[in-house]
Amino acid sequence: MRPFYFHPGALAEAEAAAAFFDERMKGLGLRFLTEMTEAINRIRMNPAIYRKIEGEVRKCRVKHFPYAVVFRERAQEIEIIAVMQLRREPGYCARNQDLTLCPNYGFSPPITCYVSIREIRGKF
């Protein structure tokens, strides 16, 4: 599997979604993060199978939740650009994220990335 890293905005979106779900029902935020981890692992195994949504940017749906992981392939890794809520106005992701200037912060969490997200922000 290829390594990956989160754009800081994508990490914030994942945290916000998990917090939202956890407010609705205890444990649902962790379930969301687990499903998001599974989506990222599917991307890492074969990123080319996912539909392009703009240029080289692709998306993979998060099972059981109205979210998708938006990503693009880099030379040696996968860049997670956004964790997009699918019920919002189309195109909000492109307006809210600078898709051309996403720096590599060197963040490449392990397969169980929900643990890394919790450790980074200490919110869950």
N, CA, C and O atoms as CSV, one atom per row, in Angstrom:
chain,resi,resn,atom,element,x,y,z
A,1,MET,N,N,0.832,-1.184,0.000
A,1,MET,CA,C,0.000,0.000,0.000
A,1,MET,C,C,0.876,1.246,0.000
A,1,MET,O,O,1.931,1.296,0.632
A,2,ARG,N,N,0.406,2.238,-0.723
A,2,ARG,CA,C,1.157,3.494,-0.819
A,2,ARG,C,C,0.950,4.341,0.436
A,2,ARG,O,O,-0.124,4.317,1.036
A,3,PRO,N,N,1.984,5.089,0.828
A,3,PRO,CA,C,1.819,6.007,1.964
A,3,PRO,C,C,0.887,7.149,1.588
A,3,PRO,O,O,0.644,7.409,0.409
A,4,PHE,N,N,0.374,7.821,2.600
A,4,PHE,CA,C,-0.519,8.944,2.349
A,4,PHE,C,C,-0.316,10.008,3.419
A,4,PHE,O,O,0.303,9.763,4.454
A,5,TYR,N,N,-0.848,11.189,3.146
A,5,TYR,CA,C,-0.843,12.250,4.139
A,5,TYR,C,C,-2.091,13.102,3.943
A,5,TYR,O,O,-2.665,13.142,2.854
A,6,PHE,N,N,-2.499,13.775,4.999
A,6,PHE,CA,C,-3.658,14.654,4.979
A,6,PHE,C,C,-3.237,16.096,4.734
A,6,PHE,O,O,-2.278,16.586,5.330
A,7,HIS,N,N,-3.964,16.764,3.855
A,7,HIS,CA,C,-3.911,18.218,3.803
A,7,HIS,C,C,-4.503,18.677,5.141
A,7,HIS,O,O,-5.464,18.065,5.607
A,8,PRO,N,N,-3.971,19.730,5.780
A,8,PRO,CA,C,-4.491,20.153,7.089
A,8,PRO,C,C,-6.000,20.426,7.087
A,8,PRO,O,O,-6.678,20.150,8.077
A,9,GLY,N,N,-6.524,20.961,5.991
A,9,GLY,CA,C,-7.962,21.204,5.906
A,9,GLY,C,C,-8.756,19.912,5.922
A,9,GLY,O,O,-9.840,19.861,6.503
A,10,ALA,N,N,-8.237,18.868,5.295
A,10,ALA,CA,C,-8.918,17.573,5.278
A,10,ALA,C,C,-8.934,16.959,6.672
A,10,ALA,O,O,-9.928,16.358,7.080
A,11,LEU,N,N,-7.851,17.109,7.388
A,11,LEU,CA,C,-7.780,16.593,8.755
A,11,LEU,C,C,-8.811,17.305,9.631
A,11,LEU,O,O,-9.484,16.672,10.444
A,12,ALA,N,N,-8.931,18.609,9.464
A,12,ALA,CA,C,-9.917,19.378,10.228
A,12,ALA,C,C,-11.345,18.947,9.870
A,12,ALA,O,O,-12.202,18.857,10.749
A,13,GLU,N,N,-11.601,18.680,8.584
A,13,GLU,CA,C,-12.931,18.224,8.163
A,13,GLU,C,C,-13.260,16.869,8.772
A,13,GLU,O,O,-14.390,16.642,9.205
A,14,ALA,N,N,-12.288,15.971,8.808
A,14,ALA,CA,C,-12.513,14.643,9.401
A,14,ALA,C,C,-12.832,14.771,10.890
A,14,ALA,O,O,-13.745,14.118,11.395
A,15,GLU,N,N,-12.084,15.602,11.577
A,15,GLU,CA,C,-12.325,15.814,13.009
A,15,GLU,C,C,-13.700,16.413,13.255
A,15,GLU,O,O,-14.412,15.987,14.164
A,16,ALA,N,N,-14.078,17.404,12.446
A,16,ALA,CA,C,-15.380,18.059,12.610
A,16,ALA,C,C,-16.518,17.064,12.368
A,16,ALA,O,O,-17.500,17.051,13.109
A,17,ALA,N,N,-16.387,16.237,11.341
A,17,ALA,CA,C,-17.418,15.239,11.051
A,17,ALA,C,C,-17.518,14.232,12.188
A,17,ALA,O,O,-18.622,13.885,12.609
A,18,ALA,N,N,-16.384,13.759,12.691
A,18,ALA,CA,C,-16.390,12.797,13.800
A,18,ALA,C,C,-17.031,13.409,15.043
A,18,ALA,O,O,-17.810,12.750,15.730
A,19,ALA,N,N,-16.705,14.662,15.329
A,19,ALA,CA,C,-17.287,15.345,16.490
A,19,ALA,C,C,-18.800,15.496,16.317
A,19,ALA,O,O,-19.558,15.302,17.268
A,20,PHE,N,N,-19.237,15.842,15.109
A,20,PHE,CA,C,-20.659,15.969,14.818
A,20,PHE,C,C,-21.385,14.650,15.077
A,20,PHE,O,O,-22.418,14.624,15.746
A,21,PHE,N,N,-20.846,13.567,14.548
A,21,PHE,CA,C,-21.487,12.264,14.727
A,21,PHE,C,C,-21.458,11.818,16.183
A,21,PHE,O,O,-22.413,11.206,16.660
A,22,ASP,N,N,-20.384,12.114,16.889
A,22,ASP,CA,C,-20.282,11.730,18.290
A,22,ASP,C,C,-21.287,12.504,19.152
A,22,ASP,O,O,-21.783,11.973,20.145
A,23,GLU,N,N,-21.587,13.746,18.782
A,23,GLU,CA,C,-22.604,14.518,19.487
A,23,GLU,C,C,-23.979,13.902,19.295
A,23,GLU,O,O,-24.812,13.936,20.201
A,24,ARG,N,N,-24.215,13.341,18.124
A,24,ARG,CA,C,-25.511,12.731,17.823
A,24,ARG,C,C,-25.708,11.425,18.580
A,24,ARG,O,O,-26.795,11.145,19.086
A,25,MET,N,N,-24.646,10.630,18.653
A,25,MET,CA,C,-24.713,9.351,19.363
A,25,MET,C,C,-23.303,8.947,19.767
A,25,MET,O,O,-22.404,8.868,18.929
A,26,LYS,N,N,-23.119,8.695,21.042
A,26,LYS,CA,C,-21.804,8.315,21.553
A,26,LYS,C,C,-21.279,7.099,20.787
A,26,LYS,O,O,-21.986,6.104,20.629
A,27,GLY,N,N,-20.052,7.189,20.319
A,27,GLY,CA,C,-19.419,6.099,19.574
A,27,GLY,C,C,-19.572,6.196,18.070
A,27,GLY,O,O,-18.849,5.531,17.328
A,28,LEU,N,N,-20.513,7.026,17.607
A,28,LEU,CA,C,-20.723,7.148,16.163
A,28,LEU,C,C,-19.552,7.865,15.492
A,28,LEU,O,O,-19.226,7.582,14.340
A,29,GLY,N,N,-18.927,8.787,16.209
A,29,GLY,CA,C,-17.747,9.473,15.671
A,29,GLY,C,C,-16.611,8.500,15.420
A,29,GLY,O,O,-15.937,8.580,14.393
A,30,LEU,N,N,-16.396,7.587,16.345
A,30,LEU,CA,C,-15.358,6.571,16.171
A,30,LEU,C,C,-15.711,5.640,15.009
A,30,LEU,O,O,-14.835,5.230,14.248
A,31,ARG,N,N,-16.982,5.314,14.879
A,31,ARG,CA,C,-17.408,4.471,13.749
A,31,ARG,C,C,-17.142,5.183,12.422
A,31,ARG,O,O,-16.693,4.564,11.458
A,32,PHE,N,N,-17.425,6.499,12.380
A,32,PHE,CA,C,-17.140,7.272,11.174
A,32,PHE,C,C,-15.651,7.226,10.841
A,32,PHE,O,O,-15.273,6.985,9.694
A,33,LEU,N,N,-14.805,7.458,11.850
A,33,LEU,CA,C,-13.361,7.452,11.618
A,33,LEU,C,C,-12.865,6.077,11.177
A,33,LEU,O,O,-11.946,5.974,10.365
A,34,THR,N,N,-13.473,5.028,11.713
A,34,THR,CA,C,-13.113,3.669,11.300
A,34,THR,C,C,-13.474,3.443,9.834
A,34,THR,O,O,-12.676,2.888,9.080
A,35,GLU,N,N,-14.662,3.866,9.428
A,35,GLU,CA,C,-15.078,3.719,8.026
A,35,GLU,C,C,-14.233,4.593,7.101
A,35,GLU,O,O,-13.927,4.200,5.975
A,36,MET,N,N,-13.858,5.777,7.579
A,36,MET,CA,C,-12.982,6.636,6.784
A,36,MET,C,C,-11.623,5.969,6.600
A,36,MET,O,O,-11.035,6.035,5.521
A,37,THR,N,N,-11.126,5.325,7.658
A,37,THR,CA,C,-9.862,4.590,7.575
A,37,THR,C,C,-9.949,3.490,6.527
A,37,THR,O,O,-9.018,3.295,5.746
A,38,GLU,N,N,-11.059,2.778,6.511
A,38,GLU,CA,C,-11.256,1.722,5.515
A,38,GLU,C,C,-11.254,2.301,4.100
A,38,GLU,O,O,-10.682,1.705,3.187
A,39,ALA,N,N,-11.886,3.451,3.916
A,39,ALA,CA,C,-11.889,4.098,2.598
A,39,ALA,C,C,-10.464,4.466,2.187
A,39,ALA,O,O,-10.076,4.259,1.038
A,40,ILE,N,N,-9.693,5.005,3.112
A,40,ILE,CA,C,-8.306,5.371,2.810
A,40,ILE,C,C,-7.489,4.134,2.465
A,40,ILE,O,O,-6.656,4.175,1.559
A,41,ASN,N,N,-7.716,3.051,3.169
A,41,ASN,CA,C,-6.986,1.815,2.860
A,41,ASN,C,C,-7.352,1.282,1.476
A,41,ASN,O,O,-6.491,0.767,0.764
A,42,ARG,N,N,-8.634,1.404,1.090
A,42,ARG,CA,C,-9.029,1.001,-0.268
A,42,ARG,C,C,-8.326,1.882,-1.301
A,42,ARG,O,O,-7.862,1.388,-2.328
A,43,ILE,N,N,-8.249,3.170,-1.033
A,43,ILE,CA,C,-7.556,4.098,-1.937
A,43,ILE,C,C,-6.093,3.702,-2.063
A,43,ILE,O,O,-5.553,3.666,-3.169
A,44,ARG,N,N,-5.450,3.408,-0.946
A,44,ARG,CA,C,-4.023,3.078,-0.946
A,44,ARG,C,C,-3.726,1.823,-1.752
A,44,ARG,O,O,-2.654,1.704,-2.346
A,45,MET,N,N,-4.671,0.882,-1.777
A,45,MET,CA,C,-4.452,-0.365,-2.518
A,45,MET,C,C,-4.548,-0.162,-4.027
A,45,MET,O,O,-3.772,-0.747,-4.783
A,46,ASN,N,N,-5.498,0.664,-4.470
A,46,ASN,CA,C,-5.696,0.838,-5.909
A,46,ASN,C,C,-6.358,2.186,-6.186
A,46,ASN,O,O,-7.558,2.230,-6.459
A,47,PRO,N,N,-5.614,3.272,-6.123
A,47,PRO,CA,C,-6.215,4.599,-6.271
A,47,PRO,C,C,-6.823,4.866,-7.649
A,47,PRO,O,O,-7.740,5.679,-7.766
A,48,ALA,N,N,-6.340,4.213,-8.668
A,48,ALA,CA,C,-6.795,4.501,-10.032
A,48,ALA,C,C,-8.220,4.035,-10.307
A,48,ALA,O,O,-8.799,4.440,-11.315
A,49,ILE,N,N,-8.806,3.202,-9.452
A,49,ILE,CA,C,-10.160,2.708,-9.737
A,49,ILE,C,C,-11.250,3.720,-9.376
A,49,ILE,O,O,-12.412,3.524,-9.733
A,50,TYR,N,N,-10.894,4.785,-8.680
A,50,TYR,CA,C,-11.904,5.743,-8.239
A,50,TYR,C,C,-12.105,6.841,-9.268
A,50,TYR,O,O,-11.184,7.244,-9.978
A,51,ARG,N,N,-13.345,7.309,-9.319
A,51,ARG,CA,C,-13.772,8.269,-10.329
A,51,ARG,C,C,-13.082,9.615,-10.150
A,51,ARG,O,O,-12.969,10.139,-9.042
A,52,LYS,N,N,-12.621,10.159,-11.281
A,52,LYS,CA,C,-12.059,11.508,-11.276
A,52,LYS,C,C,-13.208,12.505,-11.189
A,52,LYS,O,O,-14.228,12.370,-11.865
A,53,ILE,N,N,-13.016,13.512,-10.336
A,53,ILE,CA,C,-14.058,14.528,-10.210
A,53,ILE,C,C,-13.618,15.865,-10.790
A,53,ILE,O,O,-14.454,16.691,-11.156
A,54,GLU,N,N,-12.305,16.082,-10.877
A,54,GLU,CA,C,-11.784,17.287,-11.513
A,54,GLU,C,C,-10.293,17.097,-11.731
A,54,GLU,O,O,-9.547,16.868,-10.779
A,55,GLY,N,N,-9.861,17.192,-12.972
A,55,GLY,CA,C,-8.449,16.985,-13.280
A,55,GLY,C,C,-7.995,15.615,-12.794
A,55,GLY,O,O,-8.560,14.597,-13.194
A,56,GLU,N,N,-6.995,15.582,-11.949
A,56,GLU,CA,C,-6.489,14.320,-11.391
A,56,GLU,C,C,-7.044,14.031,-10.000
A,56,GLU,O,O,-6.598,13.095,-9.336
A,57,VAL,N,N,-7.997,14.815,-9.562
A,57,VAL,CA,C,-8.593,14.642,-8.238
A,57,VAL,C,C,-9.694,13.585,-8.316
A,57,VAL,O,O,-10.536,13.613,-9.214
A,58,ARG,N,N,-9.674,12.654,-7.361
A,58,ARG,CA,C,-10.629,11.548,-7.323
A,58,ARG,C,C,-11.351,11.517,-5.984
A,58,ARG,O,O,-10.936,12.173,-5.029
A,59,LYS,N,N,-12.450,10.738,-5.920
A,59,LYS,CA,C,-13.139,10.584,-4.639
A,59,LYS,C,C,-13.525,9.134,-4.399
A,59,LYS,O,O,-13.804,8.373,-5.327
A,60,CYS,N,N,-13.531,8.782,-3.127
A,60,CYS,CA,C,-13.927,7.450,-2.673
A,60,CYS,C,C,-14.960,7.641,-1.572
A,60,CYS,O,O,-14.702,8.354,-0.602
A,61,ARG,N,N,-16.105,7.026,-1.703
A,61,ARG,CA,C,-17.161,7.152,-0.702
A,61,ARG,C,C,-16.789,6.444,0.589
A,61,ARG,O,O,-16.127,5.406,0.586
A,62,VAL,N,N,-17.230,7.029,1.687
A,62,VAL,CA,C,-17.085,6.424,3.013
A,62,VAL,C,C,-18.362,5.623,3.246
A,62,VAL,O,O,-19.456,6.187,3.242
A,63,LYS,N,N,-18.234,4.327,3.446
A,63,LYS,CA,C,-19.404,3.465,3.619
A,63,LYS,C,C,-20.219,3.871,4.843
A,63,LYS,O,O,-19.668,4.233,5.883
A,64,HIS,N,N,-21.541,3.806,4.699
A,64,HIS,CA,C,-22.510,4.049,5.768
A,64,HIS,C,C,-22.633,5.512,6.192
A,64,HIS,O,O,-23.400,5.813,7.106
A,65,PHE,N,N,-21.904,6.425,5.559
A,65,PHE,CA,C,-21.959,7.844,5.900
A,65,PHE,C,C,-22.015,8.660,4.608
A,65,PHE,O,O,-21.491,8.227,3.582
A,66,PRO,N,N,-22.652,9.846,4.649
A,66,PRO,CA,C,-22.735,10.671,3.435
A,66,PRO,C,C,-21.465,11.503,3.219
A,66,PRO,O,O,-21.530,12.724,3.077
A,67,TYR,N,N,-20.324,10.833,3.197
A,67,TYR,CA,C,-19.025,11.493,3.049
A,67,TYR,C,C,-18.193,10.772,1.998
A,67,TYR,O,O,-18.424,9.604,1.685
A,68,ALA,N,N,-17.223,11.501,1.465
A,68,ALA,CA,C,-16.252,10.910,0.539
A,68,ALA,C,C,-14.870,11.447,0.890
A,68,ALA,O,O,-14.723,12.575,1.360
A,69,VAL,N,N,-13.872,10.621,0.652
A,69,VAL,CA,C,-12.483,11.039,0.791
A,69,VAL,C,C,-12.039,11.513,-0.591
A,69,VAL,O,O,-12.073,10.749,-1.556
A,70,VAL,N,N,-11.626,12.771,-0.681
A,70,VAL,CA,C,-11.177,13.360,-1.938
A,70,VAL,C,C,-9.648,13.356,-1.921
A,70,VAL,O,O,-9.029,13.809,-0.958
A,71,PHE,N,N,-9.049,12.843,-2.987
A,71,PHE,CA,C,-7.604,12.642,-2.975
A,71,PHE,C,C,-7.018,12.808,-4.363
A,71,PHE,O,O,-7.730,12.880,-5.365
A,72,ARG,N,N,-5.702,12.865,-4.387
A,72,ARG,CA,C,-4.980,12.801,-5.660
A,72,ARG,C,C,-3.679,12.049,-5.425
A,72,ARG,O,O,-3.129,12.032,-4.324
A,73,GLU,N,N,-3.212,11.434,-6.495
A,73,GLU,CA,C,-1.950,10.693,-6.430
A,73,GLU,C,C,-0.793,11.656,-6.647
A,73,GLU,O,O,-0.827,12.508,-7.534
A,74,ARG,N,N,0.198,11.505,-5.841
A,74,ARG,CA,C,1.464,12.207,-6.020
A,74,ARG,C,C,2.473,11.174,-6.501
A,74,ARG,O,O,2.125,10.006,-6.676
A,75,ALA,N,N,3.699,11.581,-6.715
A,75,ALA,CA,C,4.714,10.667,-7.247
A,75,ALA,C,C,4.853,9.398,-6.404
A,75,ALA,O,O,4.858,8.293,-6.945
A,76,GLN,N,N,4.963,9.549,-5.102
A,76,GLN,CA,C,5.208,8.388,-4.243
A,76,GLN,C,C,4.119,8.164,-3.200
A,76,GLN,O,O,4.197,7.204,-2.434
A,77,GLU,N,N,3.111,9.023,-3.154
A,77,GLU,CA,C,2.129,8.929,-2.078
A,77,GLU,C,C,0.762,9.426,-2.524
A,77,GLU,O,O,0.593,9.910,-3.642
A,78,ILE,N,N,-0.203,9.296,-1.633
A,78,ILE,CA,C,-1.560,9.766,-1.853
A,78,ILE,C,C,-1.775,10.989,-0.974
A,78,ILE,O,O,-1.470,10.959,0.218
A,79,GLU,N,N,-2.294,12.059,-1.551
A,79,GLU,CA,C,-2.623,13.252,-0.777
A,79,GLU,C,C,-4.130,13.285,-0.548
A,79,GLU,O,O,-4.905,13.335,-1.503
A,80,ILE,N,N,-4.545,13.257,0.715
A,80,ILE,CA,C,-5.956,13.387,1.061
A,80,ILE,C,C,-6.253,14.885,1.095
A,80,ILE,O,O,-5.778,15.601,1.977
A,81,ILE,N,N,-7.036,15.347,0.136
A,81,ILE,CA,C,-7.318,16.767,-0.019
A,81,ILE,C,C,-8.485,17.205,0.852
A,81,ILE,O,O,-8.452,18.287,1.439
A,82,ALA,N,N,-9.523,16.365,0.940
A,82,ALA,CA,C,-10.717,16.750,1.691
A,82,ALA,C,C,-11.459,15.512,2.167
A,82,ALA,O,O,-11.336,14.428,1.596
A,83,VAL,N,N,-12.224,15.702,3.219
A,83,VAL,CA,C,-13.213,14.723,3.658
A,83,VAL,C,C,-14.532,15.449,3.447
A,83,VAL,O,O,-14.957,16.259,4.272
A,84,MET,N,N,-15.170,15.139,2.321
A,84,MET,CA,C,-16.265,15.940,1.789
A,84,MET,C,C,-17.629,15.389,2.181
A,84,MET,O,O,-17.895,14.196,2.029
A,85,GLN,N,N,-18.490,16.269,2.686
A,85,GLN,CA,C,-19.863,15.920,2.990
A,85,GLN,C,C,-20.629,15.927,1.672
A,85,GLN,O,O,-20.658,16.950,0.987
A,86,LEU,N,N,-21.241,14.822,1.307
A,86,LEU,CA,C,-21.838,14.678,-0.023
A,86,LEU,C,C,-23.197,15.352,-0.183
A,86,LEU,O,O,-23.709,15.452,-1.298
A,87,ARG,N,N,-23.777,15.808,0.900
A,87,ARG,CA,C,-25.085,16.450,0.794
A,87,ARG,C,C,-24.997,17.963,0.693
A,87,ARG,O,O,-26.023,18.641,0.653
A,88,ARG,N,N,-23.805,18.490,0.652
A,88,ARG,CA,C,-23.621,19.931,0.491
A,88,ARG,C,C,-23.702,20.316,-0.971
A,88,ARG,O,O,-23.751,19.470,-1.864
A,89,GLU,N,N,-23.714,21.613,-1.182
A,89,GLU,CA,C,-23.730,22.159,-2.537
A,89,GLU,C,C,-22.531,21.634,-3.325
A,89,GLU,O,O,-21.408,21.679,-2.824
A,90,PRO,N,N,-22.741,21.139,-4.543
A,90,PRO,CA,C,-21.616,20.652,-5.355
A,90,PRO,C,C,-20.564,21.743,-5.551
A,90,PRO,O,O,-20.898,22.904,-5.788
A,91,GLY,N,N,-19.308,21.363,-5.452
A,91,GLY,CA,C,-18.224,22.300,-5.685
A,91,GLY,C,C,-17.741,23.031,-4.444
A,91,GLY,O,O,-16.778,23.794,-4.525
A,92,TYR,N,N,-18.394,22.816,-3.272
A,92,TYR,CA,C,-17.952,23.553,-2.089
A,92,TYR,C,C,-16.515,23.220,-1.736
A,92,TYR,O,O,-15.782,24.074,-1.236
A,93,CYS,N,N,-16.112,21.995,-1.990
A,93,CYS,CA,C,-14.759,21.554,-1.654
A,93,CYS,C,C,-13.729,22.373,-2.430
A,93,CYS,O,O,-12.745,22.839,-1.856
A,94,ALA,N,N,-13.948,22.545,-3.712
A,94,ALA,CA,C,-12.991,23.277,-4.542
A,94,ALA,C,C,-12.900,24.744,-4.125
A,94,ALA,O,O,-11.833,25.352,-4.208
A,95,ARG,N,N,-14.027,25.311,-3.674
A,95,ARG,CA,C,-13.995,26.710,-3.246
A,95,ARG,C,C,-13.299,26.874,-1.897
A,95,ARG,O,O,-12.664,27.898,-1.648
A,96,ASN,N,N,-13.415,25.875,-1.030
A,96,ASN,CA,C,-12.890,26.007,0.323
A,96,ASN,C,C,-11.467,25.497,0.494
A,96,ASN,O,O,-10.864,25.721,1.543
A,97,GLN,N,N,-10.921,24.829,-0.487
A,97,GLN,CA,C,-9.573,24.290,-0.380
A,97,GLN,C,C,-8.758,24.775,-1.573
A,97,GLN,O,O,-9.269,24.854,-2.690
A,98,ASP,N,N,-7.517,25.093,-1.338
A,98,ASP,CA,C,-6.627,25.450,-2.430
A,98,ASP,C,C,-6.066,24.146,-2.984
A,98,ASP,O,O,-5.116,23.589,-2.433
A,99,LEU,N,N,-6.648,23.665,-4.064
A,99,LEU,CA,C,-6.275,22.357,-4.588
A,99,LEU,C,C,-4.936,22.368,-5.317
A,99,LEU,O,O,-4.412,21.308,-5.658
A,100,THR,N,N,-4.384,23.536,-5.557
A,100,THR,CA,C,-3.100,23.574,-6.248
A,100,THR,C,C,-1.934,23.789,-5.301
A,100,THR,O,O,-0.793,23.505,-5.664
A,101,LEU,N,N,-2.190,24.283,-4.098
A,101,LEU,CA,C,-1.110,24.585,-3.163
A,101,LEU,C,C,-1.269,23.810,-1.860
A,101,LEU,O,O,-1.367,24.409,-0.789
A,102,CYS,N,N,-1.295,22.513,-1.943
A,102,CYS,CA,C,-1.426,21.679,-0.757
A,102,CYS,C,C,-0.044,21.188,-0.350
A,102,CYS,O,O,0.475,20.246,-0.949
A,103,PRO,N,N,0.561,21.812,0.659
A,103,PRO,CA,C,1.916,21.415,1.038
A,103,PRO,C,C,1.953,20.026,1.649
A,103,PRO,O,O,0.969,19.563,2.226
A,104,ASN,N,N,3.067,19.381,1.520
A,104,ASN,CA,C,3.258,18.066,2.133
A,104,ASN,C,C,3.785,18.282,3.541
A,104,ASN,O,O,4.918,18.722,3.736
A,105,TYR,N,N,2.957,17.970,4.503
A,105,TYR,CA,C,3.351,18.129,5.889
A,105,TYR,C,C,4.030,16.884,6.433
A,105,TYR,O,O,4.365,16.813,7.616
A,106,GLY,N,N,4.229,15.916,5.571
A,106,GLY,CA,C,4.928,14.712,5.990
A,106,GLY,C,C,4.105,13.823,6.889
A,106,GLY,O,O,4.650,12.914,7.516
A,107,PHE,N,N,2.819,14.054,6.970
A,107,PHE,CA,C,1.946,13.265,7.836
A,107,PHE,C,C,1.555,11.988,7.113
A,107,PHE,O,O,0.833,12.037,6.117
A,108,SER,N,N,2.006,10.886,7.585
A,108,SER,CA,C,1.670,9.602,6.988
A,108,SER,C,C,1.284,8.643,8.098
A,108,SER,O,O,2.093,7.823,8.533
A,109,PRO,N,N,0.014,8.752,8.564
A,109,PRO,CA,C,-0.392,7.946,9.698
A,109,PRO,C,C,-0.447,6.468,9.369
A,109,PRO,O,O,-0.506,6.089,8.199
A,110,PRO,N,N,-0.428,5.631,10.395
A,110,PRO,CA,C,-0.546,4.189,10.164
A,110,PRO,C,C,-1.927,3.834,9.646
A,110,PRO,O,O,-2.790,4.702,9.518
A,111,ILE,N,N,-2.135,2.567,9.352
A,111,ILE,CA,C,-3.398,2.122,8.776
A,111,ILE,C,C,-4.577,2.518,9.660
A,111,ILE,O,O,-5.625,2.896,9.136
A,112,THR,N,N,-4.443,2.447,10.960
A,112,THR,CA,C,-5.529,2.865,11.841
A,112,THR,C,C,-5.412,4.362,12.083
A,112,THR,O,O,-5.051,4.799,13.176
A,113,CYS,N,N,-5.720,5.143,11.054
A,113,CYS,CA,C,-5.466,6.581,11.117
A,113,CYS,C,C,-6.356,7.282,12.125
A,113,CYS,O,O,-6.002,8.372,12.574
A,114,TYR,N,N,-7.509,6.706,12.510
A,114,TYR,CA,C,-8.337,7.383,13.491
A,114,TYR,C,C,-7.609,7.534,14.817
A,114,TYR,O,O,-7.863,8.493,15.545
A,115,VAL,N,N,-6.715,6.618,15.150
A,115,VAL,CA,C,-5.917,6.756,16.362
A,115,VAL,C,C,-4.973,7.943,16.215
A,115,VAL,O,O,-4.811,8.722,17.155
A,116,SER,N,N,-4.352,8.090,15.057
A,116,SER,CA,C,-3.436,9.202,14.833
A,116,SER,C,C,-4.159,10.538,14.881
A,116,SER,O,O,-3.624,11.504,15.424
A,117,ILE,N,N,-5.364,10.614,14.326
A,117,ILE,CA,C,-6.131,11.853,14.364
A,117,ILE,C,C,-6.409,12.228,15.815
A,117,ILE,O,O,-6.251,13.386,16.199
A,118,ARG,N,N,-6.818,11.266,16.613
A,118,ARG,CA,C,-7.098,11.554,18.024
A,118,ARG,C,C,-5.845,12.012,18.738
A,118,ARG,O,O,-5.911,12.926,19.561
A,119,GLU,N,N,-4.713,11.411,18.450
A,119,GLU,CA,C,-3.471,11.784,19.114
A,119,GLU,C,C,-3.025,13.186,18.698
A,119,GLU,O,O,-2.503,13.939,19.520
A,120,ILE,N,N,-3.227,13.538,17.435
A,120,ILE,CA,C,-2.778,14.841,16.944
A,120,ILE,C,C,-3.560,15.964,17.614
A,120,ILE,O,O,-2.964,16.937,18.076
A,121,ARG,N,N,-4.861,15.847,17.672
A,121,ARG,CA,C,-5.678,16.935,18.185
A,121,ARG,C,C,-6.161,16.726,19.617
A,121,ARG,O,O,-6.535,17.687,20.288
A,122,GLY,N,N,-6.157,15.472,20.096
A,122,GLY,CA,C,-6.580,15.195,21.465
A,122,GLY,C,C,-8.022,15.556,21.751
A,122,GLY,O,O,-8.357,15.917,22.879
A,123,LYS,N,N,-8.889,15.464,20.738
A,123,LYS,CA,C,-10.279,15.877,20.922
A,123,LYS,C,C,-11.222,14.717,21.188
A,123,LYS,O,O,-12.351,14.942,21.624
A,124,PHE,N,N,-10.806,13.510,20.945
A,124,PHE,CA,C,-11.757,12.387,21.067
A,124,PHE,C,C,-11.353,11.479,22.193
A,124,PHE,O,O,-12.025,10.481,22.453
